[in-house]
Amino acid sequence: MRFVILGSGSGGNAAVVECGAQRLMIDAGLSAKQLTLRLAQVGIDPGTLDGILLTHEHGDHVRGLKVLLKQYPLPVFATADTAQMVRETGVAGGQWKLFEAGRTFAIGATTIASFPTQHDAADPVGFVIDHQATRLGVVSDAGFVTPNMTETLRGLNGLFVEANYDDALLDADTKRPWPTKQRIRSRHGHLSNLQVMDLVREIAHPALSRVVLGHLSADCNGPHLALSLLRECLTALGHPHTEIHCACPDVPSEWFTL
């Protein structure tokens, strides 16, 4: 299994996971033009995708879907509430495949375990993608880490998780009014660096080979800060071998192999 982050940030989020010959996109929050361009940059024709998994309906996770589905009638996997919210924005086409949050389903030889997340969306979810006993966890816009989420994410080989803000930088930010700050750090907002570290403390094990941080705030976090805190955490846990990276909003990442 390998995966690539096409872009991750407040301006848009999308990633691709390759499981053998199968290719799955997770979210489509960049414009269709950017999705197509960045897919080409990492060697993928959009028509070869086997499906799109949606975490939730917010624009930075579905922005390119309307135009992309007009060009490529791909299967779209989403909860019923997420699908309804997306369709109400005028998205048509595609082959909609509905699942219930918390249920496990198969796409070809790949097993997808969904789990509910706490975010201010209709029915947000995260995923654990399992192919031939290799497991990748995907957590985006999670609000806070629930016990169910922690249990579902045990035994991973790789983790792609949002690390949206640093508490001190968010407090010091002058661009965001107090209600916005409260929403970000609420139980229906985003995960902070410290919350990600708490999650990693619970699920880290010798076979966790890679952690990729995404959705970093441009004002209230930074790659160096987030990575240094995570490296300190993993080293203290006895897992200095785990590779860590930050996804960028503007360019695709490298391919990460598990």
C-alpha positions in Angstrom: 0.0 0.0 0.0 1.1 3.6 -0.7 -0.6 7.0 -0.5 -0.1 10.5 -1.6 -1.6 13.8 -0.3 -2.6 16.0 -3.2 -3.1 18.9 -0.8 -4.2 19.5 2.8 -5.3 22.7 4.4 -8.2 25.1 4.9 -8.1 25.7 1.1 -8.8 22.1 0.2 -8.1 18.5 1.0 -7.6 15.4 -1.1 -5.4 12.3 -1.0 -5.1 9.0 -3.0 -4.4 5.6 -1.6 -3.1 2.8 -3.8 -3.9 -0.7 -2.7 -2.2 -3.0 -5.3 -3.8 -2.1 -8.6 -6.7 -0.2 -6.9 -6.8 3.6 -6.5 -9.1 5.4 -4.1 -9.3 9.1 -3.6 -10.2 10.4 -0.1 -12.1 13.7 -0.4 -12.1 16.0 -3.4 -11.7 19.5 -1.8 -9.5 21.1 -4.4 -11.0 22.5 -7.6 -11.5 19.9 -10.3 -8.7 21.7 -12.3 -6.3 21.4 -9.4 -7.3 17.8 -8.7 -6.6 16.8 -12.3 -3.4 18.7 -12.4 -2.1 17.3 -9.1 -3.2 13.8 -10.0 -1.1 14.1 -13.3 1.8 15.4 -11.2 1.8 12.1 -9.3 1.2 9.9 -12.3 -2.5 9.3 -12.1 -5.2 9.6 -14.7 -8.5 10.5 -12.9 -10.3 8.0 -15.0 -8.3 5.2 -13.4 -9.7 6.0 -9.9 -11.8 3.2 -8.4 -13.8 5.5 -6.2 -13.9 8.6 -3.9 -14.4 8.3 -0.2 -15.9 11.4 1.5 -15.2 12.2 5.1 -17.9 15.0 5.2 -19.6 17.6 3.1 -17.7 20.8 3.9 -16.4 22.7 0.9 -12.7 22.2 1.6 -13.4 18.4 1.2 -15.8 18.3 -1.7 -15.2 21.5 -3.7 -14.0 19.7 -6.9 -16.6 16.9 -6.9 -19.3 18.6 -9.0 -17.1 19.2 -12.1 -15.0 16.1 -11.6 -18.1 13.8 -11.7 -19.3 15.4 -14.9 -16.0 14.3 -16.5 -15.6 11.0 -14.7 -18.7 9.1 -13.5 -16.8 7.6 -10.5 -18.2 5.7 -7.5 -18.6 8.0 -4.5 -18.7 6.4 -1.0 -20.4 8.5 1.6 -22.9 8.3 4.5 -26.5 9.0 3.5 -26.5 12.4 5.4 -23.2 13.4 3.8 -24.5 12.4 0.3 -27.7 14.4 0.8 -25.8 17.5 1.8 -23.4 17.3 -1.1 -26.2 16.7 -3.6 -28.1 19.7 -2.3 -25.2 21.9 -3.5 -25.9 20.8 -7.1 -23.5 17.8 -7.3 -24.9 15.3 -9.8 -23.6 12.3 -11.6 -21.3 9.6 -10.2 -22.3 6.3 -8.7 -23.3 6.9 -5.1 -22.5 4.1 -2.7 -23.9 4.7 0.8 -22.7 3.3 4.1 -23.5 3.8 7.7 -20.9 5.5 10.0 -19.2 2.8 12.0 -19.8 0.1 9.4 -17.1 -1.8 7.4 -17.4 -2.4 3.7 -15.3 -3.7 0.8 -14.1 -2.1 -2.4 -12.6 -4.9 -4.4 -9.9 -6.5 -2.3 -9.7 -3.6 0.1 -11.6 -3.3 3.3 -12.7 0.1 4.6 -13.6 0.5 8.3 -15.5 3.7 8.9 -15.8 5.4 12.2 -17.7 8.5 13.4 -15.8 11.7 14.1 -17.0 14.7 16.1 -17.2 17.7 13.8 -19.8 20.3 12.9 -20.9 18.4 9.8 -23.9 16.2 9.0 -22.3 12.8 9.6 -18.5 13.0 9.5 -16.4 9.9 9.5 -12.8 8.8 9.4 -11.4 5.6 7.8 -9.1 2.7 8.3 -8.1 1.3 4.9 -6.9 -2.4 5.1 -5.3 -4.2 2.2 -3.5 -7.5 2.7 -3.0 -6.8 6.4 -1.5 -3.3 5.8 -3.6 -0.6 7.6 -3.8 3.1 7.0 -5.8 5.4 9.3 -7.3 8.6 8.0 -8.6 11.2 10.5 -9.7 14.7 9.3 -11.7 17.4 11.0 -12.3 15.3 14.1 -13.2 17.7 16.9 -11.7 15.5 19.6 -10.5 12.0 20.0 -13.2 9.6 21.2 -12.5 6.2 22.8 -14.1 4.5 19.8 -11.8 6.3 17.5 -8.8 5.3 19.5 -9.8 1.6 19.5 -10.4 1.7 15.7 -7.0 3.2 15.1 -5.0 0.6 17.0 -2.7 -1.6 15.0 -2.0 0.8 12.1 1.0 0.8 9.8 0.4 4.4 8.8 -1.7 7.4 9.9 -2.8 10.5 8.1 -4.2 12.9 10.8 -5.1 16.5 11.0 -3.0 18.7 13.4 -4.8 21.9 12.8 -3.6 24.3 15.5 -1.2 24.9 18.4 -3.0 26.1 21.5 -0.6 29.0 22.2 -0.6 30.3 18.6 -4.4 30.1 18.4 -4.7 32.1 21.6 -2.3 34.7 20.3 -3.9 35.0 16.8 -5.3 38.4 16.1 -7.2 37.5 12.9 -9.8 35.2 14.4 -12.5 36.5 16.7 -13.1 34.8 20.0 -16.2 32.8 18.8 -14.2 31.4 15.9 -11.4 30.3 18.2 -13.9 28.7 20.4 -15.4 26.8 17.4 -12.0 25.6 16.3 -11.1 24.1 19.7 -14.6 22.9 20.6 -15.6 19.2 20.6 -16.9 19.7 17.1 -13.9 21.6 15.7 -10.4 20.5 14.9 -7.6 18.5 16.5 -4.6 20.4 18.1 -1.0 19.3 18.2 -1.5 18.2 21.8 -4.6 16.1 20.9 -2.7 14.4 18.1 0.1 13.6 20.6 -2.4 12.1 23.0 -3.8 9.9 20.2 -0.3 8.8 19.1 0.6 7.9 22.7 -2.4 5.5 22.7 -1.9 3.8 19.4 1.8 3.9 18.7 3.5 0.5 18.3 6.6 -0.9 16.6 4.8 -1.4 13.2 3.6 2.2 13.0 6.0 3.1 10.3 4.7 6.5 9.2 2.6 9.5 10.4 1.6 12.3 8.1 0.1 15.5 9.6 -2.4 17.5 7.6 -4.8 20.4 7.7 -2.3 22.6 9.5 -3.5 26.2 10.0 -1.3 28.7 8.2 -1.6 31.1 11.1 -2.0 29.0 14.2 0.5 26.1 13.5 3.6 25.4 11.6 5.3 22.3 10.2 8.5 22.7 12.3 6.5 23.1 15.5 4.1 20.2 14.8 6.8 17.8 13.7 9.1 18.6 16.6 6.4 17.9 19.1 5.5 14.7 17.4 9.1 13.6 17.2 9.6 14.3 20.9 6.5 12.3 21.6 7.4 9.2 19.5 11.0 9.2 20.8 9.7 9.2 24.4 7.5 6.3 23.5 10.5 4.3 22.2 9.5 4.6 18.5 12.1 6.9 17.0 12.0 4.8 13.8 8.5 6.1 12.9 8.8 8.5 9.9 6.9 11.8 10.2 5.9 14.3 7.6 3.7 17.4 7.1 1.4 17.6 4.1 1.4 20.9 2.2 -1.7 22.8 0.9 -0.2 23.9 -2.4 1.7 20.9 -3.8 1.4 17.1 -3.7 3.5 15.2 -1.2 5.8 12.4 -2.1 4.4 8.9 -2.3 4.4 7.3 1.1 4.9 3.5 1.1 3.7 1.3 4.0 
